[in-house]
Amino acid sequence: MKIAILSGSVYGAAEEVARHAQRLLGAAGLETWYHPRAGLDELLAFAPEALLVVTSTTGMGELPDNLQPLYHALRDRLPAWSGRPGAVIGLGDSSYGDTYCGGGEQIRELYAEMGILEVLPMLRLDASESVTPETDAEPWLAELIGLLRGR
Ligand SMILES: Cc1cc2nc3c(=O)[nH]c(=O)nc-3n(C[C@H](O)[C@H](O)[C@H](O)COP(=O)(O)O)c2cc1C
């Protein structure tokens, strides 16, 4: 199974989580693709069978600037990925209240528009609760690996 990992990050935490996810998914035998600065054409060339988006939230519930171009390109082009499995890891801070993990929520809406099926509830990593997002993501990633291998 070929899985593309996309990330949106301001200070680097989401990128670290994405890299860790790539290591674990790769070690489990999945074919991973993670190029933080790649555009839509490179992503399409990989022809992903599954999608994992790891994104923090900035501003008032917004996606980081470095994910915006790819997000808008996907919304404009809507590749025919309907029915493919997807999952989201949202990094945020619950002290922001209503906009907690708003960036991740925008990706969930994009998945819905594209017909991508969320195979696991979004993992929310709360910066006000923990400073070890990579290890915190491990049980959820193990569950994701199990679900993708079973398909
Ligand atoms: C200026 C600023 C605005 C933020 N706005 C939000 C927000 O609206 N909702 C949220 O859940 N987290 C918000 N956060 C928290 C970050 O998403 C969180 O610290 C995350 O771990 C940062 O990950 P990154 O290093 O990948 O950017 C904000 C952080 C900063 C500095």
Residues whose N, C-alpha, C, O or C-beta is under 5 A from the ligand:
A	BS01	LIG	G8 S9 V10 Y11 G12 A13 A14 E15 S56 T57 T58 G59 M60 G61 E62 L91 G92 D93 Y96 T99 Y100 C101 G102 A127
